[in-house]
Amino acid sequence: MEGGVNTAGNLLVVNENGAVASPSIPHDGLEILAEVLGVDIVSTTVAGHDVVGSLAVANDQGVLLHPDVTPDEAMLIERHSRRTTNGGDCFLRLSICRSRCLCI
């Protein structure tokens, strides 16, 4: 991606219901991603940070979020992914395994 943004995996959380993107991704980039992925995209932070892909993990059952996610962030993400939860380690991807059906 142009613009010097971080690795894409740190900036996106995607499931079949929607995607959460970092506010550091330009609007034009969001439009391209929405078209390519075939889902609606919402741009927000998670726990006040823009590396949303490092602070959340998703499958088609829902999204697991950083324990310090704000209520406004959680509500916005839930509207686009159908289900959310939070708690546990701050950097979820350090200790998680996910599949289509389960996150552990």
Summary of the structure (lengths in Angstrom):
residues: 104
radius of gyration: 12.5
end to end distance: 31.0
largest distance: 35.1
contacts: 318
relative contact order: 0.19
helix: 32%
strand: 25%
